[in-house]
């Protein structure tokens, strides 16, 4: 792999669910892709930026090779150093594997890494949380079995390395039955097969996890997880809110401030940034929406995160969530609302005044807003409990 041009690496998470697979056709209906949800989105309040509509790349299909080449060129021109593909693997069965396999075979000369998305798939999108579509099954040989599928990727010349170590993420490290054993097995197999050292990173998909508890090297922030919920609440009611709304309205500016005020731990925690967040395309009235995101606000957060990572004596990394999470309102690709502004905001150097700011909120009290505040309060209590649990695990680890 060629030497990367930036001292701090900027890595964007990449969702491969923009093509049909038989499983999704069975579970969600014929022809389902991520675009299905995106097209169905509706406004939930007056200033709600929905539906989201792609422009330059259109409603692309990752069955074809041309979109990923265009995406990689966009990323390269705008200082996104690598993609981090979600890797879906269930007891030997891979899902949504086609784009990554095509990338390996005939993809662009753009670095990449993977994050094992080791969660069950369920009907969360339509509120049926307990109906599992396909479950993780952690058998006795899972660590060895999945590594066989990791191996062709880790050996690829484009696979991203940090300080000489191949960067490998796990989305829910706390779901592994014995993460320390997984880490040991993977490191041994990597050495045995000539991959070299691994940099094992746990995504911070539950607040305040300590990678040392799991035998991992680092954590990557995964906003909006860890926002503290109530501390990021949008306290002013928004005009025209759907009275049936049962989700959460939060503030993008308060979210970014909370992440920037976090104390640095005594382990490696890479900074994370989101361009925005609005999963109403998936969750409808049960969604979480961060109001007030804009290219200018994203650029300020990203610039701060890069500056923080540059202070490390080792290689700094910033994770952007995400390149193309369209149904969660977290993407950098050009759209009808902002054009290519989020791409421009990703560049290391941006001209002053070149980026659009958020519009002031139009206010109006509603039942939906009151329900949102109650939901936020409940979620804050749950999140606090998770933080306490993770900190106790870290404390016990220090005493061992």
N, C-alpha and C positions, 0 to 999 in steps of 0.2 A: 504493500500500500504506500502511496506517495505521502511524504511528510505533510501534515496539515498546516495551513497557513496561520491559524490563530493560536496564540499561546493558551487561551482558554477555549476548550472545545464546547460547542453548542450543539446539543443532540436533541432532535425532535422525535417524539413518539409517533409511530406510524400505524394506522389502523388498516388492515387488509380486507375489510368486509365490503368492498365495492365490486363484488362479482357474485353471481349465483352459485350456491352449492345445494346439493340434494337435501341436506339436513334442514337448511333454512326454508327451502321450498315446502318441506313437510310441516315444519313447525309454525311458519308465519304466512304461508301462501305462495303460490307459484310466482316466480320472478322477483322474490324478495332480495333486496340488497340494502345497504345503509341509506341509499337515496330514497327508498320507500318511505322511511320515517321522516326524512328531511322534507320531502314534498308535502307531507300531510300536516306539517306544523301550522299553527294558527296563533294570532295575537291573543295575549292574555291581559294586556293593558295597553293604554294609548301609545306609549313609546316603545312597545315591545318590538324588537327587530326580528320579526318572523313573517313569512318563512324565509329561510336563508337560500340564496340562489347563486350557484357558482357561475363564473363568467369565463375567464381565459381557458380553463380546462374542461368546462362543461360538466355534465353528469357522466363522468368517465366510467369505463368498465375495465377493471384490472385483468380481465381475460386477455386483453390486448396489451402489447408491450409498449406502445407509444406513450401512454400517460406517465408511467414511472420514469421514462427517460426525460420527459418534460419536467416532471416534478424534481428530479435530481438536478437538472440544470437550473431551475428556479432556486433550489436550495443553495447550490454552489454560488450563484451570483449574489445571494443575500446572506452569506455567512452562517448558514446552517451546515455544520461540518459533517453531520451524519444523521441517518435515520435509525431509530430503534423500533424494529418491527415487533409487534405482538406475536408470540409463538403459542399456538393452541394445540395442546397435546393431552389426550385422555386415555391413559393405559395403553399406549401404543397407537392410538388413532389420532391422526392430525386433522384439524379443520382449518379452513381458510388458508391452506398451505400454498395454493397455486401462485400468488404473486411473489412470495419469497423464493419458491423454487425457480420461478422464471428469472428473478433477480440474480440468483446464483448462476444460472445457466447462461443468460444473455443480457444481464442487466447493465446499468451504467457504471462508470468508474467513479462511484461515490461511496464513501465508507458507510458501513452499517453495523448494527449489533442487534441482539434480540432480548426480549423480556418474556419469560415464560408466564403467560397469563393463566395461572393455576387456580382459577375459580370455577365453580359449577356454572353451567349455563341454565338460567331459569327464566320464567316469564315475568321478570321484574318490570319490563317495559309496559305491560298492560295491567300491572298491579297484582298479579298472581305470584307472589314471592316464593311460595312453597312448592310450586310445580316445577320440578327440576327436569330439564330437557336432556342434559348429559352431565354426568357427575365425574369428578375426579375420583380415582381409585388408586390410592397409594399402596401398591403391593410391595412385597419384600425386595423386589429387584427393580423398582421404579427408577432409582437414581442411575443405575447402570443402563437401563433400557432407554431412557430419554437421552442420555448422553450420546448414544449411537446416532440419534437424529440431530443432536447438536453438532456432532463432529464435522460433517461436511461444511457447515457454516463457519465454525471456528477456524477451519483450515484455509478458508478463502483468503486471498491476498487483500481483499477490501475490508475484512473484518476489523472492527475498531479496537485499537489497543490503547491503554492508558498506562504510561510509564512502563511500556513493554508487556503489559498483561492484557489478555483478551477480556473485554468488558461483557459480563454476563449478568443480567438482571432477573430477579424473581418478583413477580407482582404481589403475591401474598405469601411471604416467607413464613408468617405465623400459621399458615395452613399445613405446612410440611410436618409430618409426624415426628421427624427427628432431623431438623435442619442441619445440625452439626455433622451428622453422618452423611447427608447429601453433599455438604461442602467438602468433606474429606474424600468421598468417593470421586467427586468431579475433579478435584485437584489431582488425585492420583492418576485418574484416567487421562487427564490433559497432559500430564508429564509423560505417561506411558506412550501416548499416541503422537508425541512431538508437537503438541499445541503450545507447550510452555506454560507459564504461570497464568492463573485466572484472577481477574478482579471481580469478586462476587459482590453484587450490589442488591440490597433489598429496597424495593420501592416503599416509600412511607405511606402505604395505603391504610395504615392504622397509626394514630398519632404517637410521636415520640418513641418509636422503636429504636433499640440499641442493637446494631449489627453484631456486636460481640456475643450477645446472647445466643445467636444462631450460627456462629462460626463464619460470619461474612465479614467483608472488608470495609463496607461503607453502606450508607443509606442515601437514597435520592429523594429529595422532597417531591411530593406529588400533589401540589395544590389542585383543587381547593381543599383536599384532606389536610387537616391540621389548622384550619382557619380559626378554630375556637367557636365557630357558629355564631353565638350571640355577639361576640366581639366584632363580627363582621356584618352584623345585621344592618339592613337599610332601614333606619329608624323612621324616615319620613314616608308616609303613605303615598303611593303612586296613583295617578288619575286613571279612571276607566278600568280598574281591575275587575276581571271576571269574578262574580260573586261565588262561583263554584270552585275557585282556586283553593287548593289544600296544601300547596307546597311551601317553598321558602323564597323570599326575596331578600337578597343580601347585597352588600356594597362592594364593588370591585376595588375602589380606592382604599377602603378599610381593610379589605383582604390583603392587598399588597403591602400596606403599612404593617400589618401584623406579621407577615413573613419577614419583612425587613428588620423588625425589632426582635426577632428570635435570638436568643443567646447561642453562641457557638458551643457545641458539646465537646467533650474530650475524645471524640471519635470523628471519623470523616463523614460529614453529611453534605452532599452536593446540593447546591441551590436548584430550586425549581421555579418555573414561571408559567403562567397561563396567559394567552392573549384574551381570553374571555371564558365564560361558562354559562351555558343555558341548555339544559337537557330536556326542555319541554317538547322537542320533537319526538323524544322517546317516552317521557313520563307524563306528558300532558298536564293535567291539573295537579299532579303530585310532584312537579318538577322543582329543581333548585336553579335559581336564576341570579347571577351577579350583575346588578344594574350598574351602568356607568363605565363599562369597559370602552376603550378606544385605542387606536394605534399609538397615540402619544403617551397614554398611560402605560400601555404595555412596554413601549420603548424605554421609559424611565425605569420600570421595574427590571427589565432585562439588562440595561446598562449597569444598574446597581449590582445585580447578581454576578455579572461578568467581573466587575471590579472587585467584588468580594472573593470570587474564586481565584483571581489573579494574585491574591495575597498568599496563596498556599506555596509551600516549598516544593510540593509535588504537583503533578498536572491537575489543573482545575477543570471542572466540567459543570456546565449548566444544562439542565433538562427542561425542554419546552413541552408542555402538555397542551396542545399537540400539533402535529402537522396537518392532520385531516380528520379530526373528530367532529364532523359536520353536525351530527345529531346531538352533540353536546355543546355546540357553539364554541368549540375550542379548536381553531384551525388558523393556518397562515395563508392558505390558498386564496387567490383573488375571488371576490364576491361582488354582488350588485350594490351593496351598501357602502363598502370602503375601497373597492377596486383592489389594487395591489399594495395598499398602505401597510398592512401587517407584514408583508415581505420587506418593504422598505424599512419598517421599524426594527426588523431583525438584523439589519446591517450594523457592523461595528461603528460606522461613522454615518450619522444622519444629519443633514442640514437643519439648522434651527428654524422652527416654524413650518417645517415641511409636512408635519403629520397632523391629522385631524384629532381634535379634542372631543370629549363626550359632551352631549347637550345637557343643559340643566334639567333637573327633574321637574315634571309637571305634577303637582300634588293634588290628592283627593282621597278622603277617607272612604274605606270600603270594608265590607265583611271579609272579603278575600285577604286584605292586608292584616286584619285582626287575627284571622285564622293562621296566617303566615307567622306572625309573632309568637303565637302559642306553640306552633310546630318547632320554631327555632329554639324556644326555651326548652322543650322536651329533648331535642337533639343535642343541646348543649350539655344537659345532664348525662346523657349516654356517652358523649365524647369525653367528658371529664372522667368518667369511670374507666374508659379505655386507656386514657393517659396515665391514670394512677396505676393500673395493672402493668402497663409497659415499663413504667419507672421502677416499680417494685421488682420486676424481672431483671432490670439492669442492675439494681442494687444487690440482689441476690447473686448475680453473676460476678460482681466485684468482690464479694466475700468468699467466693469459692476458690 
